Amino acid sequence: MAMACGRVAPLLPCPVRPLHRLPFVSPFFCSSSSFPRIFPIRPASRTAWIVASRRSPDQEPDAGRGDDFVVVSFYKFVVIENPQAEVARHLAFLQGRDIHGRIYVNEQGINAQYSGPNEDALAYADWVKEDQRFSDILVQVSAASHGHAFPRLKLRYKPSLVQASHIYYYRAMALFVIVQFWLLHLEGGVSHLPLVDPSMRAYPLTPSDWRKRLQSMNNVGRPTSESDGQVSDRKYLLLDVRNGYEWDVGHFQGAQRPNVDSFRSTSFGLSEQEVASSDPLAGIDKEHTDILMYCTGGIRCDVYSTILRQKGFQNLYTLSGGVSNYLKNEGSAEWVGNLFVFDGRLSVPPSTYKPGTNTNATARPNMVHQNNPFARCYICASELLEFRHRNCANLDCNWLFLSCSSCVTQLSGCCCLRCTSAPRLRPVLRGHQRYQKWHMYRDGE
């Protein structure tokens, strides 16, 4: 049986280095020998729920049409009494339309991220908004300059609109300890949470109000105004509810890097003693601290704030529409770097949402240093000019990591030296290409 990096079985991704503890690792040291992380193998999608695009299999994908493609995202927590029937309605509408992406529906609402030609993509969003239940959804649109950002369309019923529990394996004191993070405390996901009750979620702030709050945070201890000379004693906490690797390419100034590599393992405010040291909410005043939460599009904050509300946190605020909506309205003010996105683009600059906006790539925060992973190569720690992840060329590793061009060349697109001798190596990808299925490379041998 082929082994990834000498230790990890096929189909199990190479583990992610804990950058907050071991920021950078020599390319001669394989991460799989230091920090095992196990992922469950997901079952194949049900073919009845996959809709083919109008393009034939042998047609060049999106040739000559890239400028017309967009990525659209929206979500809404609302009661849907018959989600299976809702899925059928959406499938019928999308029949014959060139839409790729992930659209999930259940009793608590809908969560959609998809790409397609501008006409088809917006037609679907407009059709959804014709339904009174979804008439007020915030539809976010951004350019997809290289065509489809998703390989196919998956439109189906899903018990949880956001992924939930998981098991991770951590190395501590030379022993492997199984830690069951109890985000969403139950293996059933988020279906038990009162997500359709707005009062249980964090209070949404408009992008302009969010910017003012961030500025207020920076002015804590200073007079609230020149006229009254009073000093604000309000406590604030800026909480990034994304993954650590997302923070590595862009974040709001002052936000601590999340100590997680999957939303499933987020445990802020829920920590047991063994992980409380890395929990920014541990020991804070739940009644007198304003917690400002943000994520890419808003849905993770809505889910997580509901949990925190049940845990007694009172002053919860979220960025309405997430970072993508903020960048569209406020540009890159208070933001550093790019925005990580969960589609084929992986990383987009602020100008994607607001043309003419600077990326702030050179305006690195003062906290950047040698042991900080923001905008740095995971292998050699050099500063990066392009904030975009890549997958390890070793198929049985496939780790998502940041790398400088020099390390890409020296390690043939792999994340470590050991991966370069793996049996199933894919070619080094340049630019914004993404790897295809293994048979595309195997059959070409």
N, C-alpha and C positions, 0 to 999 in steps of 0.2 A: 504494500500500500504506500503510495507516494505521501511524503510528509512535507508540510509547509515549514520552511525555516528549520527543518530537522526535527520539529517537535509537534507541530499542530496538524491534526488530521485534515484531509481534503475537505473542502467546502466550509471549513471554519476559518474565518478571517484572522489574520495575524493580529495579536493584541495591540492595543494602543498604549503607548508609553504614558505613565502618569506625569505629565509635564510639570505639574505643580510641585512634584517632589524630585523627579529626575528630568530636568528640563531638556537636556540634550544628550544623545547617546552616540558614541562613535559608530561609524558605519561598519566597523568590524565586530560590533556586538549586536546580536539579534534580540529583539525585544521579546520574542517568545520564550526565551530562557529566563526572563526576569519577571514577567507580569502576565500570566495567562488570563485570557478572558474568553469565555465561552458564549457563543450565540446559538440560539435554537435555529434549526433549519426550517425555513418556512415552507409550508406545502404549496404546491403549484396552484396558481389561480384557477378558479373554476371557469372552464371555457365558455359556459353560458353567460358569464358576466364580462367577457372581454369582447369589445366591439372593434372590428377591423376598420382601418381607415379606408378611404376611397382609393388610395394609391396601391397599385399592384405590387407584389413582392419583389419583382425584378426592376422596378422603377427606382431611379436614383433618388434618395430621400431629399425632398424639399429643394431640388435643384432649381436655382434661379428665382426662388420665391421667398428667400430668407427674410428680406426686408419687410414682407407683409405679415410675418408671423408675430404673434404676441403670446405672452403667458398671462393667464387670468387666475385669480384666486378669490375665494369668498367662503364664508362659513356663517352659520346661524344656528343657535340653540333655540329650538322651538319644538313643541309637541307635534309629532307625526304619528297619527293613530295607526296607519297601515303603511309601514315603510317599504314592504315588499311591493305593494302596488305603486308606491312613489318611484321606486327603482324602475319598474316597468314603464312608467310614463316618461321618465328621462331617457331610457334606452330607445323608446319609440321616437322621441324628438331628435335624438342624435343619429338615428339611422341615416346613413349616406353623407353625414357631415364629417369633415376631416378634423377630428378632435382626439388628442392623446392626453392621458393624464390619470389622476386618481380622484374619483368622486365617490364619497362614502355617505351612506344614508342609514339612519336608524331612528328609534323612537324619540331621540333627543334632538334631531336636526340633521344638518348636512354640512359636509366639509369637502371643498373642491379646490383642486389645483390642476390646471390643464393648459395645453398649448394648442394652437391651431392658426389657420389663416385668420386675419383680422375679422372678416365678415362672419365666418362660422363661429369663432370664439365669442364675439360680442352678441351674436344672435342667440346663443344659448343662455348667456347671462341675462339678456333682456327677457327671454322667455321665462326664466326662473323668477324674475322680479314681478312678472305679471300675476303670480300667485300671491294672494294677500299675506300669506304667512312669511313670505320672503321679500316683500316689497321694500323693506328698509335695509336690506343687506348692503354692506360696503363692498363694491366690486373693485378690485385692484388690478390694474393692467400695466404690464411692462413689456418692453421689446424683447423679442427672441431672434437675434440677428442671424443665427445659424439654423433656422428652421425649428422643427419640433424639439421641445425640451424634455419630452417624455417618450419612451419607446413605443408605447401602445396605450389604449384606454382601458382602465379598470373601473367599472361602475357597478357597485354592488352594495348589498346590505352588509354592515359591519357593526358588531356589538359595541365597540368603542370607537368613537370618532378620533380619539387620540390614544396612542399606544400606552399601555400601563405597566404592570409589574414585570420584573425581570430578576434574574440571579446573576451576580457577578463574582468572579473569583479574584481575590486580592492576595498579594504576598505581604506578609507582615512577620517580622522577627524570624525570617527564614522558613516560615511555615505558611502553608496556604490555608486561608480561612474563608469559609463560605459566609458571605454576608447577604442576607435577604433584605434589601432595602424595601421599606414599606410605604413608598409613595403609593397612594391610592389603596393602601393596606390590604386589599383583597385581590386575588388573582382574577376576579371578574372584570377588572378594568375600571372604567369610570361610569358605568351604567347605573351605579347605586348613588351617584352624586346628584344633588339638586341643581344641575347645570341650567335648567330652563327657568330658574328663579333668578332674575337679575339682582335681587337684593343680596344674594349669597355670593355673587361675584364681586371682584374689585370694581371700584368706581372708575369709569373710563374718562380719561383726560384727552382733550383735543391736542393735536401736535403743538399748537401755540402755547396752550396751558402747560403741557409737558416741558417745553423749553423754559418757561418761566419757573417751573418747579426746580429744574436742574440748576438754574441760575441762583435760585433761593438757597439751594443746598450749598453752593459755593460761597454764599454770603453768610452762612451761619456764624454767629458771633460778631457780626457787623451790624450797624444800625439798619433797621428795616426801611428807613427813609431819612432824608436829610432834615426833614422838618421836625419829626418827633424825637430823633436821636435814640429811640428805643432799640435794645438789642434783642434779637429773636432767640428764644431758647428752645425752639422747636427742633425735634430730632428727626433726621431723615436717614433713610437707607435705600440705596439704589440697588435693585436686585435683577441680575441678568438670569432669566429663566430658560436660557438656551443651553447648548452643550459647550464644553470647553473649546473644541476645535472651531466652533462658530465664532467665539470670542477672539480666537487667534488671528482672524482676518479683519475684524471690525467690531467696535463696541462704543457705547457712550463713555465719554471720559469720566473717570471716577468709579466705573463699575468693576467689581471684583471678578476675576475669571472663575466661572463655574467649575466646581470640582467634580464634574461628571462628564461622561461621554455618551450619554443617552438620556432623553427626557424620562425614560422609564425609571432611571435610578436617582432622579432628583429627590433630595430629602431635606431641603432647607426647611427649618422650623419643625421638622418631624424627627430629628436625629436622636438615636440612642447614644449612650455615652461614648461608644467606640468611634463614632464619626462626628461627634459634636464639635470637635476642635476645628473642623473645616466648614462648619455651618455658620454663615453670616447672621442667621437669625437666633442663634443660641444665646440666651440670656438677655435679649433686648426687652425693653418695656413694651408689652403688647398694646397698652392703652394709649401711650403718648409718643409713639414712633410712627411717622408716616413712611410706609413701605411703598416705593415706586417700582413696579414690576414691568419688564418689557421682554418681548420676544419678536420673532420675525413678522408674524401677521396678526397676533393677538390671541389665538385660540389656546395656546399653552398657558398663557397667563390667566385666562378665564377658568380653565380647569384647576390650575394650581391655587389660585386665590380662593376658590370654593373650599378647597381642603384647608387652607390656612384660616379661613373664616370659621370653620368648624373647630379649629384648634385654639380659637380665642383671639386671633389677631384682628384688630378692629379697624385700623386706618390703612386700608389697602387701596392702592391706585394703580391703574394700568394704562398703558399707552394705546389709545384707540386705534385699531388698524395696524398696530405694531410698528416696527422700524420702517417697513416699506412705505406705510402711509406717512410717517414722519418725514422721510427723505423727500417724498413727493411735495410736501407742503412747506417744510422748513429747510430743505437742503441739508448740507453736511454740518450745520451748526451744532456744536457739542458732540458730534460724531467723529470717530477716527477710523479710517480704513474703508473697506468694502462691506457688503452684506452677503453672508453665506445664504444660499437658497438651496432647497431640496429638489433640484431638477438638473437637467443636463448642463446648465450654465455654471453651477456650483458657487460662483462668486460674481456679484455685479457691483459696479461702482455707483455712487449716489446719483450720477448723471443719468443712469438708466431710468430713474423715477422723475428726476427734475433736470432736463437738459441744461447744460451750462454750469452745473454745480461742480465744484472742485472735489476731488477724491479725498483730500487731506492726507494723502499718502506720506507727504513729507512732514506734516504737522504731528509728529509722534508725541504722545504724552510724555511728561517728565519721568514717569515711572518705568519707562522702557530701559532695561539693562540686560546684561548678559544672561541672567537666569530667568528672564521673562520671555515667554514664547510668542508674544504678539509680533506678527509679521516677520518671523524668523524661520529659517530652515530647520526642520526637526532633526536633521542629521548633523550639520556642522555649525548651526547657530548663527549663520551669517544673516544679515538683514536682507529682506526680500523687496524687490521692486514690484513684483506682480503677486497680488494676494489671491491665490487660487490653489486649491488642493488638487492632488492627483492620486490615482489608485496605484498601488504597487504592481509592477509588471508580472510578478509571480501570482498566477491565478489563484493558488491555494492560500495566498496571504490576503491580497486585495485591500490592504490597509489604506485608508484615506489619510494622506499626510501632505505637509507643505515641504517643498524642496526647491533649492536654488538650481539654476541651470547646470552648474558645475557638478553637483551631486547627481543630478539626473543623468548626465553623461557618464560619470565615473561608475555609477552603479546600474547602468542600463535601465533606468526607470524603476529600479527596485528601492525598497526602504532600508535594506541592510545588505551586507556582503553575502550572508548566507542565502538570501533569496535569489541572488544572481546565479546560483548553481541549481535552482529548483528545476524539476522535470517539465513543468508546464509554464514556460515563460512566454509572455506576449511581447510584441515589438514595442519599442519606446514610442510613445505618442507625443506629438508636438502640437503646440497651440492649444486650441479649445476642443480637441477631439476627445471622445469617450470610448472606452473599450466596448467591443461587441461580444457576442457569445463565443465561447471557446471554440466551437466547431468552425468558426470563420477562420481561425488561425491554424487549427489542427488540419483541416482539409487542404490548406494551402501548402502543407509541408511536402 
